[in-house]
Amino acid sequence: MAGTTKAGSSSYGLRNALNKYASTYKFKSKYVVGNVTLSQQGTWESRIKNNLITKRKAPILLYETRYLKRYKGRNIGHYNSIQAWSYNYKTGLKRVKSVDPHYSKSYFGKHWDNVGSSKKNGAFRSTGKAYRKGGNPNMVY
């Protein structure tokens, strides 16, 4: 349904496939695609938090994986959905709970990732680095 090939899936294909289930699962709104660059961390955070707070739908991020510690330097473009957001008021640490559908047990499952910043590795930088002007959008939300 998403048009996945041996080369992978596109954000547009994921959006289209998910939206076919909008009425079945009573989404309050349909999925859309969008990009964020490394200068748009506030937009990235808002899109994630707004969807989680309102329980509308799980945001899906396209990661460039080398910017996430759990991939140990492996660099692929890879989708994860976001299940939760965490903010530690004492330390200021922001984290997201990613759900990785990877076929390998080395990556598959739920993982807490630091959000990071445009210069500090984490989920935001990983998403921002997956941005390609005129290419496949890095957020489905």
C-alpha positions in Angstrom: 0.0 0.0 0.0 2.9 2.3 0.6 4.6 1.5 -2.7 7.7 0.1 -0.9 10.4 -1.2 -3.2 13.8 -2.8 -2.6 15.1 0.7 -2.3 12.7 1.4 0.6 9.6 3.6 1.2 8.9 7.2 0.7 7.2 9.6 3.1 4.5 10.2 0.5 3.8 6.5 0.3 3.7 6.1 4.1 1.3 9.0 4.3 -1.0 7.6 1.6 -1.1 4.1 3.1 -1.8 5.4 6.6 -4.5 7.7 5.4 -6.4 4.8 3.9 -7.0 3.8 7.5 -8.1 7.2 8.7 -11.8 6.3 9.0 -11.2 2.8 10.3 -9.1 4.0 13.2 -10.9 7.3 13.5 -7.9 9.6 13.1 -8.9 13.1 14.0 -7.0 14.4 11.1 -5.1 12.8 8.2 -1.4 12.4 8.0 0.6 15.0 6.1 4.3 15.2 5.1 6.6 18.0 5.8 10.3 18.9 6.1 12.3 20.4 8.9 15.8 21.7 8.5 18.5 22.0 11.2 17.2 25.6 11.9 13.7 24.4 12.7 13.9 22.5 16.0 10.9 24.4 17.4 8.8 23.3 14.5 10.0 19.7 14.8 9.2 19.6 18.6 5.8 21.2 18.1 4.7 18.7 15.4 5.7 15.8 17.6 4.3 17.1 20.9 1.0 18.3 19.4 0.3 14.9 17.9 1.2 13.1 21.1 -0.7 15.4 23.4 -3.9 15.3 21.4 -3.5 11.6 20.7 -4.1 12.2 17.0 -1.5 10.0 15.5 2.1 8.8 15.9 4.6 11.1 14.2 7.0 9.2 11.8 10.5 10.6 11.4 13.0 9.8 8.7 16.4 9.5 10.4 19.9 9.6 9.1 20.9 7.0 11.6 24.6 7.8 12.2 23.5 10.7 14.4 21.8 8.3 16.9 24.1 6.4 19.3 22.1 3.2 19.1 23.1 2.7 15.5 26.8 2.7 16.3 27.9 4.7 13.3 25.7 2.8 10.7 24.4 5.3 8.3 21.1 4.6 6.5 17.9 6.6 5.9 15.4 4.9 8.2 11.9 5.6 9.6 10.9 5.4 13.2 7.6 6.3 14.8 7.5 8.4 17.9 5.5 7.0 20.9 6.4 9.4 23.7 8.2 12.6 24.7 10.1 13.2 28.0 11.5 16.4 29.5 13.5 16.4 32.7 12.9 19.7 34.5 16.0 19.4 36.6 18.5 18.7 33.8 16.7 20.1 30.8 17.2 16.8 29.0 14.6 16.1 26.2 14.1 12.6 24.9 11.7 10.9 22.5 10.7 7.2 22.6 11.2 5.9 19.1 9.7 2.6 17.8 12.0 1.1 15.3 10.5 -1.4 12.8 14.0 -2.5 11.6 14.2 -6.2 10.5 17.4 -6.7 12.6 17.1 -7.5 16.3 20.1 -5.1 16.8 17.8 -2.1 16.1 14.2 -3.3 16.3 12.0 -2.2 19.2 11.4 0.8 21.5 14.3 3.1 22.3 14.7 6.3 24.3 16.8 8.8 22.2 18.1 12.2 23.3 16.6 15.0 21.2 19.9 16.7 20.8 20.2 19.9 18.7 21.4 21.1 15.4 25.0 20.6 16.6 24.5 17.8 19.2 23.7 14.3 18.1 20.2 13.0 18.8 16.8 12.5 17.2 16.4 16.1 16.0 19.8 16.2 14.3 19.2 12.8 12.8 15.9 14.1 11.3 17.4 17.4 10.2 20.3 15.7 8.5 17.9 13.5 6.6 16.5 16.6 4.9 17.2 16.9 1.2 16.0 19.9 -0.6 13.4 18.8 -3.2 13.6 15.2 -2.0 11.7 12.9 0.3 10.2 14.8 3.3 11.7 13.9 6.7 8.4 13.9 8.7 5.1 12.2 8.4 2.7 13.6 11.0 
